[in-house]
Amino acid sequence: MAVPSVSVSYASNSSSTKANEFGMRPMQERAFEKRGEPYLLIKSPPASGKSRALMFIALDKLHNQGIKQVIIVVPEKSIGSSFHDEPLSNHGFWADWHVVPKWNLCDSPGNDNGGKVSSVGAFLESGDKVLVCTHATFRFAVDKFGVDAFDGRLIAIDEFHHVSANPENKLGLHLGQFIDRDRVHIIAMTGSYFRGDTEAVLSPEDEGKFESVTYTYYEQLNGYTHLKNLDIGYFFYSASYADDLLKVLNPAEKTIIHIPSVNSRESTKDKIKEVEHIIETLGVWQGTDPSTGFQLVEAADGRLLRIADLVDDDPAKRDRVSAALKDPAQKNNRGHVDIIIALGMAKEGFDWIWCEHALTVGYRSSLTEIVQIIGRATRDAPGKARARFSNLIAEPAAADEIVTEAVNDTLKAIAASLLMEQVLAPRFEFTLKNPQSKPTPGFDYGEGGYDPKKCNVGFNEQTGKFQIEIKGLATPKGEEATRICQEDLNEVIAAFVQDKTTIERGLFDEELVPEELTQVRMGKIIKDKYPHLDIEDQEAIRQHAVAALNLTQKAKEVASGSSLHEERANTAFVDGVRRYAMNVRELDIDLIDRVNPFGEAYSILAKTMSEDSLKQVAAAIAARRTTLTPEEAKELAVRAVRFKKERGRLPSISSTDAWEKRMAEGAAAFVRFKDEGRYE
């Protein structure tokens, strides 16, 4: 039950919390260096200081770049408080951040499409410099006043992953119009590296106009002072989740419990009773604290737990609890509250530095939402050396009529876990190994240093970046493909691990040839995602994405199977990558393509799920497995042509190599489908 599916350790070298002479932390300094860019995209984890980074850049744009006004757009009112006045000059900057109270529309009463829209109009006519409003208010204001009314201004969009290139997404549509008109500066900020629905945030053409500032989770967490370990796991329960809660919840840890949505199968449909059940499980109720509204519960060990209930809809009760949680006087008081129970709250923008455990019941459909929930636990705080995220999911029961939904939830949880593993790992920089390859300054190549005869693995602890040499690696030629390989592999991997056919086959198809996933499925996903790129660049992106995913899995496998000393724990991932590279004769792309990306995930699943449920999931997936489709046959035929170019012969149907045989079968099926007129 207690096997985490991802466990990462960090050095805690305090670098990400140290400020320079202007009061800027490393991420803010990196962003400020690009302050002159008209279109800036900041990808950076929760708690890395994005709002303050925006203040520094916005002040420079107002004072030195001829920008008239700044409009900051946030997804919900509660996040507006992140942009209240800041005396930046106290820390060495040359100006202070000030917002006239009436222009922080997140603090004002009324709805988004009423007086607040008129206030935006009044602000545009005023001599004041900064306005803060919600995404909704901004959308209505653009509808009312038109895109040209905002000329000469900076528009900063916080939590940018809410935007989408889909024409149905109003904010995305407006953004495209602003970019086409090219009369505003735009800063987009996000703590998530992908949208949960696999929809593109920006069109590739628009994204190409943005300069990116990326600050990784690895840099953030490695540079903390206190937090050293982060565990992420999915766990299964069989009856009521509250009955199994204490198997994953430690009442001594500061915890946020996210109970399931009332529409999910994990929900009893009575959220109030669920909270009561949780409280009964935790101990004996002693009453309510009159000043905070927190529930007081005596735990089995005699400790008094202070529990904040954000589920109860009674406005008087919930507002009192919510206000107590936001009380600035209690921000640094670890004993203020012990457990928060929430439904739809305490996620994006919620700041409780002491949270050690984010426990979520039921699968969340959006990977972005999961990233946001995990972000609640990844704050640095004194005495907090370990944090974790647990996803508690109902096991598919033998008599379960909705077994398909149960299976889907399980697969999605695994996908989220794999993706978080990529997000939390150091960044990969893959290079083609050739006779001219040489070491790069700043990279540590392990014991013995750089060996020109081998594929080397270098690591730069300062930047949290791997440099890995791979034989036969395709190098991207175009500017966009190069950017994707350097910045956006996680978005490609997100699309891959969320692809239902891919994950089902990777976990449960005993006859699977891994290249069917790493070459055919990944190839198709990249073709669909970047149809405008040429075939060579698509193949380069495919190889880089597969290498990043599979080397992470191999590093994890090696690290978890080794006896690394505790003091070397933060180097376990680095050591894992190195050992894998040393254990194989040559690190080449064909070898990496032969790794099933879901092999490690299956071994975790086998440890956490009961044998009967595992068999049932496998059977449910096998029952709907289909034979080769015309589309898959075509993709295999393309691979067969590439094989012929490289080897001078077609793949053989009688080959002992499983992948060569599969390509030959695909090519034969392609010819058959073509004769039958199955292709347009």
C-alpha positions in Angstrom: 0.0 0.0 0.0 2.8 2.5 0.9 4.9 2.1 -2.2 5.3 5.6 -3.8 5.4 5.5 -7.6 7.8 8.4 -7.8 10.4 9.4 -5.1 12.8 12.1 -5.8 15.5 13.6 -3.6 17.2 17.0 -3.8 20.4 18.6 -2.5 18.8 21.5 -0.6 21.6 23.9 -1.4 19.5 27.1 -0.7 20.3 28.6 -4.1 16.7 29.2 -5.3 15.8 31.1 -2.1 18.8 33.5 -2.2 18.2 37.0 -3.5 20.6 39.2 -5.6 21.4 42.9 -4.8 18.0 43.9 -6.3 16.1 41.5 -4.1 15.5 39.1 -7.0 15.6 35.3 -6.6 17.3 33.2 -9.4 14.1 32.7 -11.4 13.2 36.4 -11.1 16.7 37.4 -12.2 16.5 35.1 -15.2 13.1 36.6 -16.2 14.3 40.2 -15.7 17.2 39.6 -18.1 14.6 39.2 -20.8 12.6 42.3 -19.8 13.0 43.9 -23.2 11.1 41.1 -25.0 7.6 42.2 -26.2 6.3 38.6 -25.8 7.6 36.7 -22.8 6.5 33.2 -21.6 7.5 32.3 -18.1 7.3 28.6 -17.2 8.1 28.2 -13.5 6.8 26.1 -10.6 4.5 27.3 -7.8 6.3 29.3 -5.1 9.2 30.3 -7.4 8.1 34.0 -7.3 6.3 34.6 -10.6 4.2 37.4 -9.4 7.2 39.4 -8.1 9.1 38.6 -11.3 6.2 40.3 -13.1 6.4 43.3 -10.8 10.1 43.9 -11.7 9.5 43.5 -15.4 6.3 45.6 -15.5 8.0 48.5 -13.6 10.8 48.5 -16.2 8.4 48.5 -19.1 6.5 51.4 -17.6 9.6 53.5 -16.7 12.0 52.5 -19.5 10.2 51.0 -22.4 7.3 53.4 -23.2 4.5 51.2 -22.0 1.4 53.3 -20.9 -0.2 50.9 -18.5 -0.1 47.3 -17.1 -3.1 45.0 -17.0 -2.7 41.8 -14.9 -5.2 39.1 -15.6 -5.7 36.2 -13.1 -8.0 33.2 -13.2 -9.8 33.8 -10.0 -10.3 36.7 -7.5 -8.3 35.1 -4.7 -5.1 35.2 -6.8 -5.4 39.0 -7.1 -4.0 39.4 -3.6 -0.6 38.2 -5.0 -0.3 41.7 -6.7 -0.9 43.9 -3.7 1.6 46.7 -2.9 5.3 45.6 -2.4 8.1 47.8 -1.1 10.6 46.4 -3.6 13.1 49.3 -2.8 13.5 47.8 0.7 15.4 44.9 -0.9 17.5 47.0 -3.4 15.3 47.6 -6.4 14.9 51.1 -7.8 11.1 51.4 -7.5 8.2 50.1 -5.4 5.2 48.2 -6.7 1.9 50.1 -6.1 -1.7 49.4 -7.2 -4.4 52.0 -6.5 -6.9 50.0 -4.4 -9.9 50.8 -6.7 -7.9 49.2 -9.7 -7.5 45.8 -8.0 -10.9 44.6 -9.3 -10.3 41.2 -7.6 -10.9 43.0 -4.2 -14.0 44.9 -5.3 -17.6 43.5 -5.0 -19.8 42.7 -8.0 -19.7 40.2 -10.9 -17.2 40.0 -13.7 -19.6 41.2 -16.4 -21.0 44.4 -14.9 -19.5 47.4 -13.2 -16.0 45.8 -13.3 -16.0 46.0 -17.1 -16.9 49.7 -16.9 -14.0 50.0 -14.4 -11.6 48.6 -17.0 -12.8 51.3 -19.4 -12.3 54.0 -16.8 -8.8 52.7 -16.1 -7.9 52.8 -19.8 -8.8 56.5 -19.7 -7.0 57.3 -16.5 -3.4 58.2 -15.7 -3.0 55.3 -13.3 -0.5 52.6 -14.2 -1.7 49.1 -13.0 -5.0 47.2 -13.0 -5.6 43.7 -11.7 -8.7 41.7 -12.9 -9.9 38.2 -13.5 -9.7 36.4 -16.9 -13.5 36.7 -17.1 -13.6 40.5 -16.6 -10.8 40.9 -19.1 -12.7 38.8 -21.7 -15.8 40.9 -21.3 -13.8 44.1 -21.5 -12.1 43.1 -24.7 -15.5 42.2 -26.2 -16.9 45.6 -25.1 -14.0 48.0 -26.0 -12.2 46.0 -28.8 -8.6 44.9 -29.1 -7.3 48.3 -30.2 -8.4 50.0 -26.9 -5.5 48.2 -25.3 -2.7 49.5 -27.7 0.6 50.5 -26.0 -0.1 48.5 -22.8 1.4 45.4 -21.2 -1.1 42.5 -20.7 0.2 40.0 -18.2 -1.7 36.7 -18.0 -1.2 34.7 -14.9 -1.9 30.9 -14.8 -1.6 30.9 -18.6 -2.5 27.2 -19.0 -6.2 28.3 -18.8 -5.7 29.7 -22.3 -6.2 27.5 -25.3 -5.7 27.8 -29.1 -9.1 26.2 -29.5 -11.5 28.8 -31.2 -14.0 28.0 -28.4 -11.6 29.5 -25.8 -12.4 33.2 -25.7 -9.2 34.3 -23.9 -7.1 32.3 -26.5 -9.0 33.9 -29.3 -8.4 37.4 -27.9 -4.8 36.6 -27.4 -4.4 35.6 -31.0 -6.0 39.0 -32.0 -3.6 40.9 -29.8 -0.6 39.1 -31.4 -1.9 39.7 -34.9 -2.3 43.4 -34.2 1.1 43.6 -32.5 0.5 46.8 -30.5 0.8 45.4 -27.0 3.4 43.6 -24.9 2.4 40.2 -23.4 3.8 38.3 -20.5 2.3 34.9 -20.0 3.1 33.0 -16.7 2.3 29.4 -15.8 3.3 26.9 -13.2 2.2 24.0 -15.4 4.1 22.9 -18.5 1.0 21.6 -20.3 -2.8 21.9 -20.4 -4.5 18.9 -18.8 -6.8 18.4 -21.9 -3.9 18.1 -24.3 -5.2 21.2 -26.2 -2.4 23.5 -27.4 -2.2 26.7 -25.4 -1.0 28.7 -28.4 -0.8 28.0 -32.1 2.7 27.0 -33.1 3.0 30.2 -35.2 2.1 32.4 -32.1 4.2 30.4 -29.7 7.2 31.0 -32.0 6.9 34.7 -31.3 7.4 34.3 -27.5 10.7 34.3 -25.8 10.7 31.6 -23.1 12.1 31.7 -19.6 12.0 28.2 -18.1 12.8 27.6 -14.5 12.4 23.9 -13.7 11.0 22.1 -10.7 14.4 20.5 -10.3 16.1 23.9 -10.0 13.4 25.1 -7.6 13.4 22.1 -5.3 17.2 21.5 -5.5 17.7 25.1 -4.4 15.5 25.0 -1.3 16.9 25.2 2.2 14.7 22.6 4.0 12.7 20.3 1.7 14.8 17.4 0.5 12.4 14.7 -0.6 9.2 14.5 -2.6 7.1 11.3 -3.0 4.2 10.9 -5.4 2.1 7.8 -5.3 -1.3 6.3 -6.4 -3.0 3.9 -4.0 -6.1 1.8 -4.2 -8.9 1.2 -1.7 -11.8 -1.3 -1.9 -14.7 -0.1 0.3 -15.2 3.4 1.6 -12.2 5.7 1.1 -12.6 7.1 4.6 -12.1 3.6 6.0 -8.7 3.3 4.2 -7.7 6.9 4.8 -5.3 6.2 7.7 -3.3 3.7 5.5 -2.0 6.6 3.6 -2.6 9.6 5.9 -0.4 10.3 8.9 -2.3 12.7 11.2 1.0 14.0 12.5 1.7 15.5 9.0 0.2 18.8 7.9 -2.3 17.6 5.2 -4.7 18.9 2.7 -7.4 16.3 1.9 -9.2 16.9 -1.5 -12.4 14.9 -1.3 -13.9 13.6 -4.6 -16.1 15.7 -6.8 -19.8 14.8 -6.3 -20.0 13.7 -9.9 -17.2 11.1 -9.5 -17.7 7.4 -8.8 -15.6 7.7 -5.6 -18.1 10.2 -4.1 -21.0 9.0 -1.8 -22.9 12.0 -3.2 -23.2 13.4 0.4 -20.1 15.6 0.9 -21.1 16.7 4.4 -21.3 13.1 5.6 -17.9 12.3 4.0 -16.3 15.1 6.0 -18.0 13.8 9.2 -16.7 10.3 8.3 -13.1 11.6 7.9 -13.3 13.4 11.2 -14.6 10.3 13.0 -11.7 8.3 11.4 -9.2 10.9 12.7 -10.4 10.9 16.3 -13.1 12.2 18.7 -14.7 15.6 18.0 -14.2 18.1 20.8 -16.1 21.1 19.4 -15.4 24.1 17.1 -12.9 26.9 17.8 -15.1 30.0 18.0 -12.4 32.4 16.6 -11.3 30.3 13.5 -14.2 28.0 12.9 -11.7 25.0 12.9 -13.0 21.6 14.0 -11.2 20.4 17.1 -10.5 16.6 17.1 -8.7 14.5 19.7 -6.5 12.0 17.9 -5.7 8.4 19.2 -2.4 9.6 20.5 -4.0 12.3 22.6 -3.0 15.3 20.4 -5.6 17.9 19.5 -6.0 18.2 15.7 -7.2 21.6 14.3 -9.2 20.7 11.1 -10.3 23.4 8.6 -13.5 22.3 6.8 -13.8 24.1 3.4 -16.5 21.7 2.2 -19.4 23.0 4.2 -21.4 25.4 1.9 -22.8 27.5 4.8 -21.3 30.9 3.8 -21.0 32.1 7.4 -19.0 29.0 8.4 -16.9 28.7 5.3 -16.0 32.4 5.1 -14.8 32.3 8.8 -12.6 29.3 8.1 -11.3 30.7 4.9 -10.5 34.0 6.5 -8.7 32.2 9.4 -6.5 30.3 6.8 -5.6 33.5 5.1 -4.8 35.4 8.3 -1.4 37.0 7.5 -0.5 37.0 11.2 -0.6 33.1 11.2 1.4 32.6 7.9 4.5 31.5 9.8 2.7 29.7 12.6 3.1 25.9 12.0 0.6 25.1 14.8 -2.3 27.2 13.4 -4.0 24.4 11.6 -3.2 20.6 11.1 -5.5 19.3 8.4 -7.5 21.1 5.7 -10.5 19.3 4.0 -11.4 20.8 0.7 -13.6 20.3 -2.4 -12.7 22.5 -5.3 -10.7 24.9 -3.1 -7.1 25.0 -1.7 -5.5 24.5 -5.1 -4.3 27.1 -7.5 -2.9 30.1 -5.7 -3.5 28.7 -2.2 -0.5 29.3 0.0 0.1 27.2 3.1 3.9 26.6 3.4 3.6 24.0 6.1 1.6 21.5 4.0 3.5 18.2 3.9 0.9 15.9 2.3 -1.6 16.7 -0.5 -4.0 13.7 -0.4 -6.5 13.6 -3.3 -9.4 11.1 -3.4 -10.5 10.2 -6.9 -8.7 10.9 -10.1 -8.6 14.5 -11.3 -9.2 14.7 -15.1 -6.8 17.5 -15.6 -3.0 16.9 -15.2 -2.7 20.7 -14.7 -4.9 20.4 -11.7 -2.7 17.6 -10.3 0.4 19.8 -10.8 -1.4 22.6 -9.0 -2.4 20.3 -6.1 1.2 18.9 -5.8 2.4 22.6 -5.8 0.6 23.1 -2.5 3.0 20.6 -0.8 6.2 21.8 -2.5 6.7 25.0 -0.5 9.9 25.2 1.6 9.5 25.6 5.3 11.6 25.1 8.4 11.6 21.5 9.7 9.9 20.2 6.6 12.3 17.8 5.0 9.8 15.6 3.2 6.6 16.2 1.2 4.2 13.9 -0.6 1.2 13.7 -2.9 -1.1 10.7 -2.7 -3.9 9.9 -5.1 -6.4 7.5 -3.5 -8.4 5.6 -6.2 -11.2 3.1 -6.0 -10.0 -0.4 -7.1 -12.1 -1.8 -9.9 -14.4 -4.4 -8.2 -15.3 -7.7 -9.9 -19.0 -6.8 -9.8 -18.3 -3.2 -10.9 -20.7 -2.2 -13.8 -18.5 0.8 -14.5 -15.3 -1.1 -14.6 -14.3 0.8 -17.8 -14.4 4.1 -15.9 -12.4 2.5 -13.0 -9.8 1.2 -15.5 -9.6 4.7 -17.2 -9.0 6.4 -13.8 -6.2 3.9 -13.0 -4.5 4.6 -16.4 -4.8 8.3 -15.9 -3.3 8.2 -12.5 -0.3 6.3 -13.9 0.0 8.8 -16.8 0.0 11.7 -14.2 2.7 9.9 -12.2 4.9 9.3 -15.2 4.5 12.9 -16.3 5.3 14.3 -12.9 8.4 12.2 -12.9 9.6 14.0 -16.1 8.6 17.4 -14.7 10.6 16.8 -11.4 13.7 15.4 -13.1 16.7 17.5 -14.2 16.6 18.7 -17.9 18.0 16.6 -20.6 20.2 17.9 -23.4 20.9 15.1 -25.9 23.7 15.3 -28.4 24.8 13.1 -31.3 27.9 11.1 -30.4 30.6 11.3 -33.1 34.4 11.3 -33.3 34.4 15.1 -32.9 32.5 15.0 -29.6 34.2 16.7 -26.7 33.4 17.7 -23.1 31.4 20.8 -22.3 32.7 23.2 -19.6 30.6 23.1 -16.4 29.6 19.4 -16.8 30.8 16.7 -14.4 31.3 13.4 -16.3 31.7 11.2 -13.2 34.6 9.1 -12.1 37.4 9.1 -14.7 36.0 12.2 -16.5 35.1 12.5 -20.2 36.0 9.4 -22.3 36.2 10.2 -26.1 35.7 6.5 -26.9 32.3 6.2 -25.1 28.9 7.8 -24.9 29.3 10.2 -22.0 26.8 11.4 -19.4 27.6 14.9 -18.0 25.7 16.7 -15.3 25.7 20.3 -14.3 24.4 20.6 -10.7 24.2 24.4 -10.9 21.7 24.4 -13.9 20.2 21.0 -13.1 21.0 19.8 -16.6 22.1 16.5 -18.1 24.2 16.3 -21.3 23.9 12.8 -22.8 25.6 11.6 -25.9 23.7 9.1 -28.0 24.8 7.3 -31.1 22.5 7.6 -34.2 20.5 10.5 -32.7 18.7 12.7 -35.2 19.5 16.4 -34.7 16.7 19.0 -35.2 17.4 21.3 -38.1 14.7 24.0 -37.9 14.4 26.7 -35.2 11.0 25.5 -33.9 12.1 21.8 -33.7 15.3 22.9 -31.8 13.1 24.9 -29.3 10.8 22.0 -28.8 13.7 19.6 -28.1 15.2 22.1 -25.6 12.0 23.5 -24.0 8.9 21.5 -24.7 9.6 17.7 -24.5 7.3 17.5 -21.5 4.4 18.7 -23.6 5.1 15.9 -26.2 5.5 13.3 -23.4 2.2 14.6 -21.8 0.4 13.9 -25.1 2.0 10.4 -25.4 1.3 9.2 -21.8 -2.3 10.4 -22.0 -2.9 8.5 -25.2 -5.2 5.7 -24.2 -4.1 3.1 -26.7 -0.5 3.7 -25.9 -0.7 3.3 -22.1 -3.1 0.3 -22.4 -0.7 -1.6 -24.6 2.4 -0.5 -22.8 1.0 -1.9 -19.5 -1.0 -4.9 -20.5 -0.1 -6.2 -24.0 2.2 -9.2 -23.4 3.0 -9.4 -27.1 3.9 -5.8 -27.4 7.1 -4.8 -29.4 8.2 -1.6 -27.7 9.0 0.1 -31.0 5.3 0.0 -31.8 4.9 2.6 -29.0 8.2 4.5 -29.2 8.3 4.7 -33.0 4.8 4.3 -34.3 2.6 5.8 -31.6 5.0 8.5 -30.6 5.6 9.3 -34.3 1.9 9.7 -34.9 1.4 11.9 -31.9 4.2 14.2 -33.0 2.9 14.3 -36.6 -0.6 15.3 -35.3 0.9 17.8 -32.9 3.3 19.5 -35.3 2.0 18.7 -38.8 3.7 21.8 -40.3 7.2 20.5 -39.5 9.2 18.4 -42.0 9.6 14.7 -41.5 13.3 15.0 -40.4 12.4 17.5 -37.6 9.4 15.4 -36.5 11.7 12.3 -36.2 14.3 14.4 -34.2 11.6 15.5 -31.8 10.3 11.9 -31.5 13.8 10.6 -30.7 14.5 13.3 -28.1 11.1 12.7 -26.4 11.5 8.9 -26.2 15.1 9.3 -24.9 13.9 11.7 -22.1 11.0 9.4 -21.1 12.9 6.1 -21.3 16.1 7.4 -19.6 14.0 8.7 -16.7 12.4 5.3 -16.4 15.7 3.5 -16.6 17.4 5.8 -14.1 14.5 5.2 -11.7 14.8 1.4 -12.2 18.6 1.5 -11.5 18.3 3.9 -8.5 15.4 2.0 -6.9 17.3 -1.3 -7.2 20.6 0.0 -5.8 21.6 0.5 -2.2 22.5 4.2 -2.3 23.5 5.7 1.0 21.1 8.3 2.5 23.7 11.1 2.1 24.0 10.3 -1.6 20.2 10.2 -2.1 20.1 13.5 -4.0 22.4 12.0 -6.6 20.4 8.8 -7.0 18.7 10.0 -10.3 22.1 11.2 -11.7 23.8 7.9 -10.6 20.9 6.0 -12.2 21.3 7.6 -15.6 25.1 7.1 -15.4 24.8 3.4 -14.4 22.3 2.6 -17.1 24.6 4.3 -19.7 27.6 2.3 -18.4 25.7 -1.0 -18.2 24.8 -1.1 -21.9 27.5 -1.6 -24.5 26.6 1.5 -26.5 23.9 4.2 -25.7 22.2 4.4 -29.1 18.8 5.5 -30.2 17.8 2.0 -31.4 18.5 0.6 -27.9 16.4 3.4 -26.3 13.6 2.8 -28.7 13.5 -0.9 -27.5 12.6 0.1 -23.9 8.9 -0.1 -23.0 8.2 3.3 -21.4 5.6 1.7 -19.1 7.6 -1.2 -17.7 8.5 0.4 -14.4 4.9 1.7 -14.0 3.6 -1.8 -14.3 5.9 -3.1 -11.6 4.6 -0.3 -9.2 1.0 -1.2 -10.2 1.6 -4.9 -9.4 2.8 -3.9 -5.9 -0.1 -1.5 -5.1 -3.1 -3.2 -6.6 -4.5 -6.6 -5.6 -3.8 -9.5 -7.9 -7.5 -10.0 -8.7 -8.0 -6.3 -9.6 -4.9 -6.3 -11.8 -6.1 -9.4 -13.7 -9.5 -7.8 -14.1 -8.0 -4.6 -15.5 -5.8 -6.6 -17.9 -8.9 -8.6 -19.0 -11.0 -5.5 -19.6 -8.3 -4.0 -21.8 -7.6 -7.2 -23.7 -11.4 -7.5 -24.5 -11.3 -4.3 -26.5 -7.9 -4.8 -28.2 -8.2 -4.4 -31.9 -6.3 -5.8 -34.8 -4.0 -3.5 -36.9 -5.8 -0.4 -38.2 -5.1 1.0 -41.7 -3.5 4.0 -40.0 -1.1 1.9 -38.0 -0.3 -0.2 -41.0 0.6 2.9 -43.0 2.9 4.1 -40.1 4.6 0.7 -40.0 5.1 0.8 -43.8 6.8 4.2 -43.5 9.1 2.7 -40.9 9.8 -0.3 -43.2 10.8 2.2 -46.0 13.2 3.9 -43.6 14.6 0.4 -42.6 15.2 -0.3 -46.3 17.1 3.0 -46.7 19.3 2.2 -43.7 19.9 -1.6 -44.3 19.5 -1.9 -48.1 16.7 -4.5 -47.8 13.1 -4.7 -46.7 12.2 -6.0 -43.3 11.7 -9.8 -43.3 8.4 -11.4 -42.1 10.5 -14.4 -40.8 13.0 -12.3 -38.9 13.8 -13.3 -35.3 13.9 -9.6 -34.4 10.3 -8.8 -33.2 10.3 -5.2 -34.4 11.6 -6.1 -37.9 8.9 -8.8 -38.1 6.2 -6.3 -37.0 7.3 -3.7 -39.7 7.1 -6.5 -42.3 3.6 -7.4 -41.2 2.6 -3.7 -41.2 4.0 -3.2 -44.7 2.1 -6.3 -46.0 -1.1 -5.1 -44.3 -0.6 -1.6 -45.9 -0.5 -3.2 -49.4 -3.6 -5.3 -48.6 -5.5 -2.2 -47.3 -4.4 -0.2 -50.3 -5.7 -2.9 -52.7 -9.0 -2.9 -50.8 -9.3 0.9 -51.3 -9.1 1.6 -47.6 -6.9 4.8 -48.1 -8.2 7.9 -49.7 
